[in-house]
Amino acid sequence: MGESQIEKYIDIAKQCRIKCLELIFKAQTSHIGSVMSCVDLMAVLFEKIDITKDEAVLSAGWKAAAWYYFLWKKGIISEEELNSFCMPNSPFIGLVEPQNRWGLRIAGGSMGLGLPGAVGLALAKKLKGEEGKVYVLMSDGEMQCGTIWESALIASHHKLDNLVVIVDYNGLQAMGEMRNILDIEPLKEKWLSFGWAIREVDGHNHEEIKWSLIHSPDPKLPSIIIANTIKGKGWKRAENNNLFHYSHVSKEMLDEALKELNQ
């Protein structure tokens, strides 16, 4: 991937982080760390995805601000709808609510429910003989839910080679470090044992992310991309700081973050 393409992704991700921080500050809501960690993944995914034949599911629904931003960029929602984020009576809240629109067909927020829905979409595509893939963005914390492993078995059994899971693996969940709450390691070996094709990447390296979306170790299997990320990426105060799972942003903090991002 050329330098100009990398610079393009860097700028796309920066503009998303800036807008998400502004939306979160305006609404005085949070999930800042989770939103910031997945932006680079979404920047590459949404450029590759074809809304005329692919489907996308945000299982980690609390990353909604970034998801809505890219839905706006794809022309799925309007700028007015984006700016209504977490405002009174807006359907665009801090957890993705289902709507009959591309990228919003399945609710995200209750942990572990996005993958079952994505498996259903992928299986339906297979049965109908439709082209395209189903992409689902998950969090690492969701791997603690039994529904994930049931869905992994179903996808493998039906050879859903049109299903691609991306895991935002930052090692933190709402109340602390995953390894101290319910460790999911060895994650790669678990998914291999369930019959999936695995790639592991730096979740902030756009070149690695793009390569992983194009190349699968076994194109006949459902696949998973384990993307190692930093929670709160892009704003030093928030990076690996789990307070920003729930903490609001003051005007001073917003100015600090925007200054960093615009350097």
Secondary structure, 3 states (H helix, E strand, C coil): CCHHHHHHHHHHHHHHHHHHHHHHHHHCCCCHHHHHHCHHHHHHHHHHCCCCCCEEEECCHHHHHHHHHHHHHCCCCCHHHHHCCCCCCCCCCCCCCCCCCCCCCCCCCCCCCHHHHHHHHHHHHHHHCCCCCEEEEEECHHHHCHHHHHHHHHHHHCCCCCEEEEEEECCEECCEEHHHHCCCCCHHHHHHHCCCEEEEEECCCHHHHHHHHHCCCCCCCCEEEEEECCCCCCCCCCCCCHHHHCCCCCHHHHHHHHHHHCC
